[in-house]
Amino acid sequence: MATAAATASRTGTVLADLLPATTGARARVRDAALVLGGAVLTGVAAQIAVPVPGSPVPVTGQTFAALLVGTALGARRGFLSLALYALIGMAGMPWFANGAAGAGGATFGYVLGMLLAATVVGSLARRGADRSPLRTAGAMALGSALIYGIGVPYLALSTHISLSAAVAAGLTPFLIGDALKAALAMGALPAAWKLLGRRG
């Protein structure tokens, strides 16, 4: 198996690939644990919620967790992890934002957006998008845009408000927080690659 340093130097690799798995069976167990862990992380982060006056959408750690899961796990595992999160929540687990469950709520569109975003940022990470601060910021910005691109129209339809009102309630209040989350990712992800490379 290649060393962490050699692996970290190649594109086509995401952070989760650096976890050792010497056989195909162990790799499948590792991947299953990562998918489940990503779903749980997203569910736990969703419970960190701060209400926004006049909006049914709270500020949560959910979107940031979903983007980190996609980036760290890659497109396939990121998709499976967020799909598992969505399916378990739809089945009744109260781990959507504010302890909600089921499909059809005003914020469910954001969950669907996170599934798409995790897949896209995971694909970008395999192309090295999480190796430098600027590229990481770009990946996070695109992922956030995809979440809002589905979440905001869904919010408008589910609450019977205009698209402009949905933007005001479901996008504008969150832009500063998203910028802070992107800044955190800009530091954390490239630093993780450098640390793992040095340890290798």
C-alpha positions, 0 to 999 in steps of 0.5 A: 500500500502506498504511504500517506505522503505518496497517496496525498500527493496524487489527485484522484484521492480524497482524505478518506482514501488515506484510511488503511484497508489491506483487503477488499473486505476491509475496504467495504467495511471501512466504506460502510462505516464512513457512510454511516458516520457521515450520516450521523455527523450530519444529523448531529450537526443539524441539531445545532440550530439557531432560529432566524426571526421571520424564517422557517429555516434556522442556522445550523451546522447541517450544511457545513457537515454535509459539505465536509462529508462530501469533500472528505469521503468523495462523490460516491460515499458522500452521496450514499452518506447523505442519501442514508441521512435523508432516507432515515430522516424520511422514515421518522428519525428526528435528525433534520434541523430542529429535530424534524423528520419526514419529507415535505417540510419547508426545509426538506429541499435543503436536505435534497440540495445537500445530497447533490452538493456532497456529490459534487464537492466530493467529485471536485475533491478527487480533482484536488479541490481541497488541497489549497485554500482558494480551491477549497473556498470555490468548492464550498461556494459551489456546494452552498449554491447547489444547496440553496438552488434546490432549497430556496425554490422548495421553500417557496413552493412548500410555504406558498410564498414568492421566490423573492420572499423565499430568497429573503427568508431562506438565503440572505440571512445565511450568507455571512455564516456561509462565508465563515464556514468557507473560511474554516474549510479553507484552513482545515482541509488543506492543513489536513492534507499537509499534516497527513503528508508529513506523517507519511 
